[in-house]
C-alpha cells in the first residue's frame, strides 16, 4: 500500500490518501482519532486503518498536488554506506581519504542531521544548489520512515543534495555542504514496508536531464549497501529519541562523474522500484 499527503485545490485543503495507479483515495482518519499522515504511519496497523477510512470518491492524480510525505519528523542521513560512495568521498579530499575508508569499514556508521520539514522539497518543487559552491550533485537514496518506537514502517525516495567541493575542502564543512534550504527532497509516497520488494529487487535509478537531454543515467540496488536498514536505525536511536518519528536517508550508490556538476534548470528524476518517481528541478540558491 502506498500512502500520500496531498493538496486538493478544489477543496482548498491538505489531505491524506492511498495512491493506486493514477488515483488518490482520500481518507478520513478522524474516526480513529488520527489527524495526519505521520499519525497513520505510526499507528499499529496503518494498512488496515487506511482500508477502513475511505472518504468519498477517488480523485484523479491530475486533480491534486502530491506533497512531501513528512509532517514533524526530523530528516537524518547516513553516509558512505555503498562502496561507490566511499570511493567518491575519498576523491573529494585526499587528506580525508583514510577517514572515509575507516567509516566504511567501522562498526559505527556516519549519521548526520539533514533537514527540518520546512526545508524539504516535495515532488515537482525545486531543489537548490549553493551559490558559493562549484561542484554540486544529487544523491538518490532510499529513505526509511521510522516511528517514534524506532520501527521501520515504510520507505520513500530521498534526494540528499550535496556540495562536493565544500565538503572536499574540509570534512568539517559537511553541515554546510549538506544542510541548507531545499537541500533535501522527499516523495512522492510512502510505501508501507510489507509492500516493498526485497533489497535485491529495490532498484534505484538516477536520471539528470539538461535542456531535454539526459546528461547522466545511473542505477544501483539497495542490496549493494554494506549496512542493513535495522543497523542504521539502531545507531540513529542510540542516545536519541524521536517523539514525532524520523526519516533516514540510507546513502547513495550512484555518483555522477567528477567532472559533472548540476546547473540551474536541470531536471533530477529518482526512481525506486516499488515506490515511484521523485522529480525536481534545480534552482540556484540566492547568495
N, C-alpha and C positions, 0 to 999 in steps of 0.2 A: 504494500500500500504506500502511496505517495501523498504526503500531506504538504499543504502550501499555505502561505499567507498572501492575501491579495487585496488590491483596492478595486472596488466596483464603482466606477464613475457615476453610473445612473443612480445608485443608492447613496453615493457620497460617503461611503464608509469602508473601513478595513474589515476583512473577514478572514475566516479560516476555512479551508476546504480540502477535499480529496480530489487530486488530479487523476483523471482517467482518460487517456488519449488526448483529445483536443477539447475536453470539457472539464469544468470545475464544479464539483458538487458542494454547495455551501453547507456549513454545519452550524447548528445551534447548540453550543456547548453549555449554555446556562442550566439546562436540565440536570447536568451533572456537577453543577457548581464551578464550572471552569470558564475562563474568560479569554484565553489566549492560546496561540499555537504551542508555546512552551508549557502551559498548563496541561495541554493534551499530551504532549510528548513525555512529560514527566509522570503521567498517571500510570497506574499499574497495568492497564490493558488498553493502550491507545487505539489499536485497530478495532477492537470490539466497541469501544465508546464511539469512535468515528462512524462506524457502521450503523449505530443506533441514533445518530444525531443529524441525519439528513434534514435539510430545511429548504423547501421549495424546489423548483426545477433546476437542473444543471445549467450552468452558464457557459456559453462558448468561450474558449480561451481568448478569442479576439475581443471579447467584451470586458475583460478585466486586465489589470496590470499585476503581474506577479512581483512580490516584494522579497527582499532578503529574508530568509526564514530564521530570523533572530529577533528576540524581544529584549530581555535584560541580561542575557548571558555575556560574560567576558569571552573574547576570542583569543586563544593562545595558538602557538605554532611549535612544531618540532623541526629541527634541522639535522642535516647530514644523516638521514635515515636510509638513503639509497647510495650505492657506490658511485653513481654518476654525479650526485650532488657533492659527495666528498671530493671527487677529482676537480670539479669546477671551483669549489671553495678554495682548494689548495692553489689553483692557478691565479685566483684573485690576489693572493698575498703570499709570496714566497716565505716571508718571515713567520707567518702563522700556519704554514702547511703542517707542521708537526702537531699543532693543537687540533686541527681539523681531523687529522688521522687518528689522534687519540680519542676524539669524541666518537668517531665512527666505531671504534673497537671497544670503547669503555662500556661498563655496565650502566652508568648514568647517561641518559640522553641529553642533548641540547634542547631546552624548552625556553620559550620566551613569550612575553605578552605581545599580542599583535594589535588588537583594536577593541574599542568600546563600540556598542551597537550603532551609535550615531555616526561613526566614521566608516561604516561598512556600506559598500555599494551593492545594489541588488541587480537582478537580471535587467539588461538593457540600459543601465545607467553608467555614467563614466567612471573609469578608474583613472588614477593620476600618476604622473611621473614628476619627480622633483626638478625644479628649475636649477638647483645647484648640483645636479648630477649629470654625467655624460654617458653613463652605461646603465641602462635600465632594462629589466626583463620581467615578464610574468612568471610565476611559479605555479603550475597547475597541481592541485593537491586534493586528495580525498580528505574530507573534513568529518570528524566524528562528532555527533551530537550527544552530549553527556548530561545525564540527570544530576540533580543535587546529591543523589546517592552514589555518584560516580559509576553509573551504569551506562553502557553504550546503547542508546535507544534507536539510533538511526544514523544515516550519513547524508551529507550534501556535498556540493562541489565548492572548493575554495580556490581563490587566486591570491597568492602571497606575493604582491608586487615588491620588487627589490631593486635597490640602487647598488649595483655590484662594485662600482668604483669607490663609493663611500665606505662600505664595509672592508673592501680590499686595502684601503689606505691604512686602516687600523681596526682590528676586530672589535675594539671598544666602541666604535661608532655604529655597531649593529642596530641599536634602537633608532638612530636617525636614518639608517638605510632601509629599515623595515616598518617603522611606525610613524605614519603621518596621515592626513586626511585622505580617505578613499584609497588607501594602500592595500585594502582588502576587499574582495568581492565574495559573496556567498549566494548560492541558489542553484537551480530555480526552485527546487523542492527538497523535502526531507524524505528519503526512502527509509521506511522502518527496517530495522536490522534483519528481521525474519524474511524480508522480501528481497534482500540483496543477493547477488551472485556470490560464489566463493571467490577468495582473493585471486585464484588462478584465472578467473573469468572477469575480474574487475579491471577492464582495460581503461587506461587514462590517456586521452589524446589532446594535444595542443595544436591549434592552427592559428597562425598570425597572418592577417591579410593587410596589404597596403595598396591603396588605390584599386581595390577589387581583385588583386592578385595575391595568391598565397606566397609569402616570403619565408615561412617556416612551417613545418609539419612534422611532429614527432609523437611517439607513443611509448608507453610502458605498461606494466601491470602492477597492481598492488602487491602481488606475491613477491615482487623483487625487493620489497622493503626488508631491511635487516631486522627490524624490531616488530613485535606483534602489536596490535591495537591495544590489547589489555596491558601490555608492558608500559606503553606510553601513558595510558590513563592512570596506571598505578603510580608512576613517577609524578605526574601532574598533581595527584591528590596528596602527595607527601607534604605535610605541614601547610596545606591549603584547603580551604573549604569554598564551595561554590553554591550558595543558597539559591541562586537563580539558574544553576546549571552552567555549562560551558560548551564552547565549540573548540575543537582541537584540530588544527591543520596538521597533517601527518608527514609533511616533507614532500619533496619533488624528486622525480627520477628523470625529468625531461629538462634539458638545459640547452638553449639555443647556442650557436657558435659564438666564440669570444668576440668576434668582430661585429656581432649583431647588437643593436640597441633599439628599443622602442621609440616610435615617433608619434607626435600628436596625430590623431585620425586613424591610427592602426586599430583594427578590429581583432580582439582576442576571443577565441572560442575554445572553451574547455569542455570536452565531452567525456563522461564516465558511464560505462555500461551499467544499466540498472537505475541510473539517476536522471540523466538527460544532458542538456547543453546549457552552459553558462556563457553568455555573450556580453562583452563590454567593449566600449570604445575608449581609447586612450586620450586623455587630456593632459596638457601641460599645467602643472601646479604653479599658480602665481607666486612670484618671488616676493 
